[in-house]
């Protein structure tokens, strides 16, 4: 009976020691993993920066397209005699002139 208990305890102790070793390894490497995760979150990769810049450029292009449509509508109303539309068209044109330099020009092939 004593031998059966001993035979069961020896393999079980090997499994338990493996668990203890794994836990000890996790505890030891945890500060390194946390620190590396913090550095990763604090820095921006080049691809992330490129994506952000692309989104910003698209946002400006969409705004410019909207302003150009408004300007065309306002100029039509101005031509029809609306002084208010003429004043609005001047403001819209000024905003267009501010946005145009911030949008990169695509090279022609």
N, C-alpha and C positions, 0 to 999 in steps of 0.2 A: 504494500500500500504506500509505504514511504517512497519507494522507487517510482511508482506511477506519478506521484505528486512532483517528484524531482524532475522526471522526464517532461512534464507539462510546464513546469516553472522555467526551465532553461530556455526553451524556444520563446516563451512569452517574454522573458527578460530581454532577449535580443530585439524583439519588436518594440518594446518600451524604450530601450536605449536608443533606437533609431528615431523614435518620436521626440525624445529629449534632445538628441543632437540636432534635429531639424528645427525645433523650437529655439534652441540656443543660437543656431545660425540665423534664424529670422530676427531674433532680438539684436544680435550683433550687427547685422546688415541694415536694419531699419533706419538708423540715422543717416547712413549714406544714401539710401533710397529716397528719404524725405528731402535731403539737401539737393540731390540731383533733380528731383521733381520741382523744387522751388526755383532752381536755376532755369529749368526748362520753361516754367511759367513766366519768369521775369524777362526772358529774352525772346526776341521775335526773329524767326528764321527769315531768310531772304525770300522764300516763296510766299510766306505770310505777308511780308511787306509788299511784295508785288501784287498780291491779290487785293490788299487794302487800297493800294494806289489805283489799280484798275477799277475797283468799285467807285472810288472818288471821281475818277475821270468820267465814267459812265453817268454818274449822278450829274456832273456839270454839263455833259453833252445833252442829257435829257432836259435839264433846265434851259439850256440854250435853245433847243428845238421848241420848247413851250413858249419862250419869250419871242422867238421869231414868228410863231403863229399869232400871238397876241399883237405883235407889232404890225403885221400885215392887216389884221382886222382893224386895228386902231387907225392905220393909215387910210384904209378904205373909208372908214367913218369920217376921218378928217377931210378927205377929198370930197365927201358928201356935204361938208359944211359944219361939222361938229367941232367947236373949239375945245371942248373938254377932251375929245378923242385926240386932238393934236397935242395937248399938254401931256396926256397919258403916253402918247407915242414917243415924245421926247424923253420921258423918264424910262420907258422900256428900252429905247435905243441906247441910253446911257448905261443901263444895266448889261445890255448885250456887249457893249464895248469893254466892260470890265471883265466879263467872263471869257471872251474870245482868247486873250493871251494865256489863260490858264489851261487851255485844252491843247494837247500836243498835236502837231500836224503829222498826218500819215504820209510817208514818202511815196511818190508816184513811181510806179514800175516802168 
